[in-house]
Amino acid sequence: MSVRLEGVGLTHANGFVALQDINLQIAHGERVAIIGSSGAGKTSLLRLLGTSLRPGGGTLELLGNQPGRLRGRALRQLRSRIGLIHQSPPLPPRQRVITAVLAGRLGQWSLAKALLSLCWPLDIDGARAALAPLDLDEKLFARCDQLSGGQLQRVGIARVLYQNAELLLADEPVSSMDPVLAEHTLAILNQLASQRGQSLIASLHAVDLALQHFPRVIGLRQGQLLFDKPSEAVTRDDLQQLYANQSLDTPEAPVHGNSPATATAPPRCV
């Protein structure tokens, strides 16, 4: 099992309850999308799974480990098995793309090898291979401040692909891309995760992308798990409950409560 949560809750320091009584299991190799409105708890859940936050209650297990019980080297080893794809990748502006991609394995390399790679790239072919499926191999030696927002997001994805982590966590990984590029990038990410047997969990505002590219979809509302279904079983009623205060704006969607949802509701956020 890649992920197991039992009765997990999370309250931020300001008293905001981000997650409540989350029960969830995700098997090795599963690909899951998390959807919900802003503030629903999607990013908080991913930060828990990335070990940057600790639950306020319940049990959290990642890749057979309970991160709350780990310290030092054991915790670092667990984190090296988890790949984080950020909405805005933390890439230094003057850093070269090749250095950014190779940084994906810094947690797996010895200190000497990591420092040497920062000065002189040690695996040019490996970095190029990670960038190629994302159509960025020609940017190998470009500086990050020369790239667009969508290109930076793809560099962040390439870094995690190079890391070859067992569990991939993606927080709005295509939010800066146009619709065509977003479709292509998610297709590549899902294809590679499937081929490698990696678990992939992605938060997405664009419901059409979640339904199209992920076999399983989780709906979060106000920190609670509203539904957890195969994508083809998600109905218009499910989406109306999930986005109760938002217009679905889909005149072509089925009007019957139990009809499957179309892949156009609610509108894409790009």
TORKOL-4160 file (C-alpha; in steps of 0.2 Angstrom, whole numbers, padded with zeros to 4 digits, m for minus):
270
<pt num="1" X="0000" Y="0000" Z="0000"/>
<pt num="2" X="0007" Y="0017" Z="m0005"/>
<pt num="3" X="m0004" Y="0028" Z="0006"/>
<pt num="4" X="m0016" Y="0024" Z="0021"/>
<pt num="5" X="m0025" Y="0036" Z="0031"/>
<pt num="6" X="m0037" Y="0032" Z="0045"/>
<pt num="7" X="m0046" Y="0045" Z="0054"/>
<pt num="8" X="m0034" Y="0059" Z="0049"/>
<pt num="9" X="m0037" Y="0077" Z="0054"/>
<pt num="10" X="m0027" Y="0093" Z="0052"/>
<pt num="11" X="m0029" Y="0110" Z="0060"/>
<pt num="12" X="m0017" Y="0124" Z="0055"/>
<pt num="13" X="m0009" Y="0135" Z="0068"/>
<pt num="14" X="m0022" Y="0149" Z="0065"/>
<pt num="15" X="m0036" Y="0137" Z="0071"/>
<pt num="16" X="m0042" Y="0133" Z="0053"/>
<pt num="17" X="m0048" Y="0115" Z="0051"/>
<pt num="18" X="m0041" Y="0109" Z="0035"/>
<pt num="19" X="m0045" Y="0091" Z="0035"/>
<pt num="20" X="m0057" Y="0081" Z="0045"/>
<pt num="21" X="m0058" Y="0062" Z="0048"/>
<pt num="22" X="m0050" Y="0057" Z="0032"/>
<pt num="23" X="m0050" Y="0038" Z="0028"/>
<pt num="24" X="m0041" Y="0033" Z="0012"/>
<pt num="25" X="m0031" Y="0019" Z="0005"/>
<pt num="26" X="m0021" Y="0021" Z="m0012"/>
<pt num="27" X="m0012" Y="0005" Z="m0018"/>
<pt num="28" X="0005" Y="0004" Z="m0027"/>
<pt num="29" X="0003" Y="0010" Z="m0045"/>
<pt num="30" X="m0014" Y="0018" Z="m0043"/>
<pt num="31" X="m0017" Y="0035" Z="m0051"/>
<pt num="32" X="m0029" Y="0046" Z="m0042"/>
<pt num="33" X="m0035" Y="0064" Z="m0045"/>
<pt num="34" X="m0041" Y="0075" Z="m0030"/>
<pt num="35" X="m0054" Y="0088" Z="m0035"/>
<pt num="36" X="m0063" Y="0102" Z="m0025"/>
<pt num="37" X="m0065" Y="0120" Z="m0024"/>
<pt num="38" X="m0051" Y="0132" Z="m0017"/>
<pt num="39" X="m0049" Y="0129" Z="0002"/>
<pt num="40" X="m0056" Y="0112" Z="0001"/>
<pt num="41" X="m0040" Y="0104" Z="0008"/>
<pt num="42" X="m0032" Y="0097" Z="m0008"/>
<pt num="43" X="m0015" Y="0105" Z="m0005"/>
<pt num="44" X="m0016" Y="0102" Z="0014"/>
<pt num="45" X="m0019" Y="0083" Z="0010"/>
<pt num="46" X="m0004" Y="0083" Z="m0002"/>
<pt num="47" X="0007" Y="0092" Z="0011"/>
<pt num="48" X="0003" Y="0078" Z="0023"/>
<pt num="49" X="0007" Y="0065" Z="0011"/>
<pt num="50" X="0024" Y="0074" Z="0007"/>
<pt num="51" X="0028" Y="0074" Z="0026"/>
<pt num="52" X="0029" Y="0093" Z="0027"/>
<pt num="53" X="0014" Y="0093" Z="0038"/>
<pt num="54" X="0010" Y="0081" Z="0052"/>
<pt num="55" X="m0008" Y="0076" Z="0056"/>
<pt num="56" X="m0017" Y="0082" Z="0072"/>
<pt num="57" X="m0025" Y="0065" Z="0074"/>
<pt num="58" X="m0027" Y="0048" Z="0066"/>
<pt num="59" X="m0015" Y="0037" Z="0057"/>
<pt num="60" X="m0004" Y="0041" Z="0042"/>
<pt num="61" X="0006" Y="0028" Z="0033"/>
<pt num="62" X="0017" Y="0031" Z="0018"/>
<pt num="63" X="0026" Y="0017" Z="0008"/>
<pt num="64" X="0024" Y="0005" Z="0023"/>
<pt num="65" X="0031" Y="0019" Z="0036"/>
<pt num="66" X="0023" Y="0030" Z="0048"/>
<pt num="67" X="0032" Y="0046" Z="0045"/>
<pt num="68" X="0027" Y="0053" Z="0062"/>
<pt num="69" X="0038" Y="0040" Z="0070"/>
<pt num="70" X="0053" Y="0043" Z="0059"/>
<pt num="71" X="0068" Y="0055" Z="0063"/>
<pt num="72" X="0084" Y="0059" Z="0054"/>
<pt num="73" X="0091" Y="0048" Z="0041"/>
<pt num="74" X="0075" Y="0036" Z="0041"/>
<pt num="75" X="0064" Y="0051" Z="0037"/>
<pt num="76" X="0076" Y="0058" Z="0024"/>
<pt num="77" X="0076" Y="0041" Z="0016"/>
<pt num="78" X="0057" Y="0040" Z="0016"/>
<pt num="79" X="0056" Y="0058" Z="0008"/>
<pt num="80" X="0068" Y="0052" Z="m0006"/>
<pt num="81" X="0055" Y="0040" Z="m0011"/>
<pt num="82" X="0042" Y="0053" Z="m0013"/>
<pt num="83" X="0042" Y="0065" Z="m0028"/>
<pt num="84" X="0034" Y="0082" Z="m0026"/>
<pt num="85" X="0028" Y="0092" Z="m0041"/>
<pt num="86" X="0024" Y="0110" Z="m0036"/>
<pt num="87" X="0011" Y="0122" Z="m0044"/>
<pt num="88" X="0026" Y="0135" Z="m0044"/>
<pt num="89" X="0042" Y="0125" Z="m0043"/>
<pt num="90" X="0055" Y="0132" Z="m0031"/>
<pt num="91" X="0068" Y="0134" Z="m0045"/>
<pt num="92" X="0081" Y="0148" Z="m0042"/>
<pt num="93" X="0080" Y="0160" Z="m0057"/>
<pt num="94" X="0099" Y="0159" Z="m0062"/>
<pt num="95" X="0099" Y="0140" Z="m0061"/>
<pt num="96" X="0102" Y="0130" Z="m0077"/>
<pt num="97" X="0088" Y="0118" Z="m0082"/>
<pt num="98" X="0100" Y="0103" Z="m0081"/>
<pt num="99" X="0105" Y="0107" Z="m0063"/>
<pt num="100" X="0086" Y="0109" Z="m0058"/>
<pt num="101" X="0082" Y="0092" Z="m0066"/>
<pt num="102" X="0097" Y="0083" Z="m0058"/>
<pt num="103" X="0093" Y="0090" Z="m0041"/>
<pt num="104" X="0079" Y="0077" Z="m0041"/>
<pt num="105" X="0091" Y="0064" Z="m0035"/>
<pt num="106" X="0101" Y="0074" Z="m0023"/>
<pt num="107" X="0092" Y="0065" Z="m0008"/>
<pt num="108" X="0098" Y="0048" Z="m0015"/>
<pt num="109" X="0116" Y="0053" Z="m0019"/>
<pt num="110" X="0131" Y="0054" Z="m0007"/>
<pt num="111" X="0135" Y="0072" Z="m0001"/>
<pt num="112" X="0151" Y="0072" Z="m0011"/>
<pt num="113" X="0142" Y="0067" Z="m0027"/>
<pt num="114" X="0128" Y="0079" Z="m0024"/>
<pt num="115" X="0140" Y="0094" Z="m0022"/>
<pt num="116" X="0150" Y="0089" Z="m0037"/>
<pt num="117" X="0134" Y="0088" Z="m0048"/>
<pt num="118" X="0129" Y="0106" Z="m0042"/>
<pt num="119" X="0146" Y="0112" Z="m0049"/>
<pt num="120" X="0147" Y="0100" Z="m0064"/>
<pt num="121" X="0132" Y="0090" Z="m0071"/>
<pt num="122" X="0136" Y="0072" Z="m0069"/>
<pt num="123" X="0121" Y="0064" Z="m0079"/>
<pt num="124" X="0118" Y="0075" Z="m0095"/>
<pt num="125" X="0110" Y="0061" Z="m0104"/>
<pt num="126" X="0098" Y="0057" Z="m0089"/>
<pt num="127" X="0093" Y="0075" Z="m0088"/>
<pt num="128" X="0089" Y="0076" Z="m0107"/>
<pt num="129" X="0080" Y="0059" Z="m0106"/>
<pt num="130" X="0068" Y="0066" Z="m0092"/>
<pt num="131" X="0065" Y="0082" Z="m0102"/>
<pt num="132" X="0062" Y="0074" Z="m0119"/>
<pt num="133" X="0044" Y="0067" Z="m0116"/>
<pt num="134" X="0039" Y="0085" Z="m0111"/>
<pt num="135" X="0047" Y="0093" Z="m0126"/>
<pt num="136" X="0060" Y="0103" Z="m0116"/>
<pt num="137" X="0076" Y="0094" Z="m0121"/>
<pt num="138" X="0082" Y="0109" Z="m0131"/>
<pt num="139" X="0081" Y="0119" Z="m0115"/>
<pt num="140" X="0094" Y="0108" Z="m0106"/>
<pt num="141" X="0106" Y="0122" Z="m0103"/>
<pt num="142" X="0094" Y="0137" Z="m0102"/>
<pt num="143" X="0092" Y="0147" Z="m0086"/>
<pt num="144" X="0076" Y="0145" Z="m0077"/>
<pt num="145" X="0072" Y="0164" Z="m0078"/>
<pt num="146" X="0072" Y="0162" Z="m0097"/>
<pt num="147" X="0057" Y="0150" Z="m0096"/>
<pt num="148" X="0038" Y="0153" Z="m0096"/>
<pt num="149" X="0027" Y="0148" Z="m0082"/>
<pt num="150" X="0022" Y="0132" Z="m0091"/>
<pt num="151" X="0040" Y="0128" Z="m0095"/>
<pt num="152" X="0045" Y="0130" Z="m0077"/>
<pt num="153" X="0031" Y="0118" Z="m0072"/>
<pt num="154" X="0037" Y="0105" Z="m0085"/>
<pt num="155" X="0055" Y="0107" Z="m0078"/>
<pt num="156" X="0048" Y="0103" Z="m0061"/>
<pt num="157" X="0039" Y="0087" Z="m0068"/>
<pt num="158" X="0055" Y="0082" Z="m0077"/>
<pt num="159" X="0065" Y="0083" Z="m0060"/>
<pt num="160" X="0052" Y="0072" Z="m0052"/>
<pt num="161" X="0053" Y="0060" Z="m0067"/>
<pt num="162" X="0072" Y="0059" Z="m0065"/>
<pt num="163" X="0070" Y="0056" Z="m0046"/>
<pt num="164" X="0061" Y="0040" Z="m0051"/>
<pt num="165" X="0051" Y="0041" Z="m0034"/>
<pt num="166" X="0039" Y="0027" Z="m0029"/>
<pt num="167" X="0025" Y="0040" Z="m0025"/>
<pt num="168" X="0022" Y="0055" Z="m0035"/>
<pt num="169" X="0012" Y="0070" Z="m0028"/>
<pt num="170" X="0007" Y="0084" Z="m0040"/>
<pt num="171" X="m0001" Y="0100" Z="m0034"/>
<pt num="172" X="m0010" Y="0108" Z="m0049"/>
<pt num="173" X="0004" Y="0103" Z="m0060"/>
<pt num="174" X="m0003" Y="0110" Z="m0076"/>
<pt num="175" X="m0011" Y="0126" Z="m0070"/>
<pt num="176" X="0001" Y="0138" Z="m0080"/>
<pt num="177" X="m0001" Y="0129" Z="m0096"/>
<pt num="178" X="m0013" Y="0131" Z="m0110"/>
<pt num="179" X="m0027" Y="0118" Z="m0113"/>
<pt num="180" X="m0018" Y="0108" Z="m0127"/>
<pt num="181" X="m0001" Y="0108" Z="m0117"/>
<pt num="182" X="m0010" Y="0103" Z="m0101"/>
<pt num="183" X="m0019" Y="0089" Z="m0109"/>
<pt num="184" X="m0002" Y="0083" Z="m0117"/>
<pt num="185" X="0008" Y="0085" Z="m0101"/>
<pt num="186" X="m0005" Y="0075" Z="m0090"/>
<pt num="187" X="m0006" Y="0061" Z="m0103"/>
<pt num="188" X="0013" Y="0060" Z="m0103"/>
<pt num="189" X="0014" Y="0060" Z="m0084"/>
<pt num="190" X="0001" Y="0047" Z="m0082"/>
<pt num="191" X="0009" Y="0036" Z="m0096"/>
<pt num="192" X="0026" Y="0036" Z="m0087"/>
<pt num="193" X="0019" Y="0033" Z="m0070"/>
<pt num="194" X="0009" Y="0018" Z="m0076"/>
<pt num="195" X="0024" Y="0011" Z="m0086"/>
<pt num="196" X="0035" Y="0013" Z="m0070"/>
<pt num="197" X="0022" Y="0006" Z="m0058"/>
<pt num="198" X="0023" Y="0023" Z="m0048"/>
<pt num="199" X="0008" Y="0029" Z="m0038"/>
<pt num="200" X="0002" Y="0046" Z="m0044"/>
<pt num="201" X="m0009" Y="0058" Z="m0034"/>
<pt num="202" X="m0013" Y="0075" Z="m0042"/>
<pt num="203" X="m0024" Y="0089" Z="m0036"/>
<pt num="204" X="m0033" Y="0098" Z="m0050"/>
<pt num="205" X="m0045" Y="0112" Z="m0052"/>
<pt num="206" X="m0050" Y="0107" Z="m0070"/>
<pt num="207" X="m0062" Y="0093" Z="m0067"/>
<pt num="208" X="m0062" Y="0088" Z="m0086"/>
<pt num="209" X="m0044" Y="0084" Z="m0085"/>
<pt num="210" X="m0046" Y="0074" Z="m0069"/>
<pt num="211" X="m0060" Y="0063" Z="m0077"/>
<pt num="212" X="m0051" Y="0061" Z="m0093"/>
<pt num="213" X="m0034" Y="0056" Z="m0087"/>
<pt num="214" X="m0036" Y="0047" Z="m0070"/>
<pt num="215" X="m0045" Y="0031" Z="m0066"/>
<pt num="216" X="m0050" Y="0036" Z="m0049"/>
<pt num="217" X="m0056" Y="0053" Z="m0043"/>
<pt num="218" X="m0058" Y="0059" Z="m0025"/>
<pt num="219" X="m0069" Y="0074" Z="m0021"/>
<pt num="220" X="m0064" Y="0085" Z="m0006"/>
<pt num="221" X="m0076" Y="0098" Z="0002"/>
<pt num="222" X="m0072" Y="0108" Z="0017"/>
<pt num="223" X="m0059" Y="0096" Z="0023"/>
<pt num="224" X="m0070" Y="0081" Z="0021"/>
<pt num="225" X="m0070" Y="0067" Z="0009"/>
<pt num="226" X="m0086" Y="0069" Z="m0001"/>
<pt num="227" X="m0084" Y="0054" Z="m0013"/>
<pt num="228" X="m0071" Y="0042" Z="m0019"/>
<pt num="229" X="m0075" Y="0034" Z="m0036"/>
<pt num="230" X="m0069" Y="0027" Z="m0052"/>
<pt num="231" X="m0069" Y="0042" Z="m0064"/>
<pt num="232" X="m0083" Y="0035" Z="m0075"/>
<pt num="233" X="m0094" Y="0033" Z="m0060"/>
<pt num="234" X="m0093" Y="0052" Z="m0055"/>
<pt num="235" X="m0110" Y="0060" Z="m0058"/>
<pt num="236" X="m0117" Y="0077" Z="m0061"/>
<pt num="237" X="m0125" Y="0076" Z="m0044"/>
<pt num="238" X="m0108" Y="0072" Z="m0036"/>
<pt num="239" X="m0101" Y="0088" Z="m0044"/>
<pt num="240" X="m0115" Y="0099" Z="m0040"/>
<pt num="241" X="m0113" Y="0094" Z="m0021"/>
<pt num="242" X="m0094" Y="0096" Z="m0022"/>
<pt num="243" X="m0096" Y="0113" Z="m0030"/>
<pt num="244" X="m0112" Y="0118" Z="m0022"/>
<pt num="245" X="m0108" Y="0137" Z="m0022"/>
<pt num="246" X="m0101" Y="0137" Z="m0040"/>
<pt num="247" X="m0110" Y="0136" Z="m0056"/>
<pt num="248" X="m0106" Y="0121" Z="m0067"/>
<pt num="249" X="m0109" Y="0131" Z="m0082"/>
<pt num="250" X="m0111" Y="0115" Z="m0093"/>
<pt num="251" X="m0128" Y="0116" Z="m0104"/>
<pt num="252" X="m0123" Y="0100" Z="m0113"/>
<pt num="253" X="m0121" Y="0090" Z="m0096"/>
<pt num="254" X="m0134" Y="0077" Z="m0092"/>
<pt num="255" X="m0148" Y="0084" Z="m0082"/>
<pt num="256" X="m0153" Y="0068" Z="m0073"/>
<pt num="257" X="m0146" Y="0067" Z="m0055"/>
<pt num="258" X="m0138" Y="0050" Z="m0057"/>
<pt num="259" X="m0132" Y="0052" Z="m0075"/>
<pt num="260" X="m0113" Y="0052" Z="m0077"/>
<pt num="261" X="m0104" Y="0068" Z="m0077"/>
<pt num="262" X="m0097" Y="0075" Z="m0093"/>
<pt num="263" X="m0079" Y="0079" Z="m0094"/>
<pt num="264" X="m0083" Y="0098" Z="m0096"/>
<pt num="265" X="m0089" Y="0102" Z="m0079"/>
<pt num="266" X="m0085" Y="0113" Z="m0070"/>
<pt num="267" X="m0076" Y="0125" Z="m0082"/>
<pt num="268" X="m0057" Y="0123" Z="m0084"/>
<pt num="269" X="m0046" Y="0134" Z="m0073"/>
<pt num="270" X="m0030" Y="0139" Z="m0083"/>
